[in-house]
């Protein structure tokens, strides 16, 4: 309990911790908040033992166990990639959103280790939620430093992504709390940005949220670009979801890229009468990259949003995208989450999904291995995409969207994520990305790494560190001792192999 001479209560704080096993009133993070006059609610991201709960109650602290909170239905859909730190941070984000609605916190403080605040920071920056509360990240630990103290490099994707999430959450927080000079020196050496306004304790948690002012033009024109090729079966539904957008200032440019299916051509032409305000053009087949580039040339909008001709947009997709870009003038593009549905789903708003994709937006160290940025259905500053030459125009290969994101990053641009499922992805087994050669698709992305250009030092260091770590993990696996059962099999063969061959030879005589 706070003593009678404690400072006056400054407000309500939520403390998000990973392992609560040692948490009591003397734990540094909790003590710092209590001694500086904050009423504290703890969100424990691991199971809370009864003894821990008792210690927290004795300190006048309320608490919630993350395992008792159910995320919204869409976020219970299995993520495309293996669950890891990003999905855990997603659960934390929804937990603090719900707790904030109930308790109206003034500050939410996350432990840096584990990147627990990464998705919450993304949500706040994109204007999705938490805009009325200060998000603080306390630099109280680093998984990378723990690993390097054991002389270990990152050995898998999860480790590299985890390092990125820790840095992203800390750098993007409203308040950076840096109580340890030694740890601060370590992360600086690894390219982390510690701002001049960083504080050393919860005594600095007294500022009000600074919500970015919107641009003078609060509804700038957005060009939606659709490349259509033999997708007449789905094209009308895509246009219907665009017609239902809540955002008021959209131009739609649809280009038929030399469709060979007569029914698709007929459907495409029929859409002119149904949507007279859109531009419908036809051309000889040139490929997806060239078709999107033609849309980019014709675009009048400040923002550019490519939409596949078989996907379905959520009604607030464009509005969410524009809000995110206006709140983040330093970003050149933002991607989003999506929910994948079966090719023959019966309505414009599917309710059953095959999987979800919730891109992290980094680290770039993994961008040569898999697309960490997101789907082509994203929002770009038209000028930025034009500046890098738009999309590459290779024929017969896919991944032009992934390649475009890498081009932007290598040219010094930054990409963010709106952490919401803003569209529904029609999973077609015969889709272009699944029917083309994956080696060739991947090769076109890798060629962009020949000119990394303005890659930030932290990303460059992470790239080479990951390469070394993966190499050493491979060496370890190759040199590992064989399992005991293999040893026994080898020994049995050495003893019985020749006699058995001799018996077989006798049998053939």
Secondary structure, DSSP 4 states (H G I P E B T S, - for coil): ---TTPPPP-EEEEEEES--TT-STTSHHHHHHHHTTEEEEEEESS---HHHHHHHHHTT-EEEEGGG-PPPGGGGSPBSSPP-HHHHHHHHHHHHHHHHHHH--SEEEEETTTTTTHHHHHHHHHTSS-TTSEEEEE----HHHHHHHTT----SHHHHHHHHHHHHHHHHSSEEE---HHHHHHHHHTT----TT-BSSGGGTTPPP-PPPPPSSTT--EEEEEEESS-HHHHHHHHHHHHT-S-S-EEEEEEEE----HHHHHHHHHHHHHTTTSEEEEES---HHHHHHHHHHH--SSEEEE--TT-EE-TTHHHHHHHHHHH-TT-SEEEEEEEEEETT-SSSS-S--SEEE------GGGTTTS--S--S--EEEHHHHHHTTSS---SS---HHHHHHHHHHHTT--EEEEEEEEEEEEE-TT-HHHHS-HHHHHHHHHGGGGG-TT--HHHHHHHHHHHHHHHHHHHHHHHSPPPHHHHHHHHHHHHHHHHHHHHHHHHH-
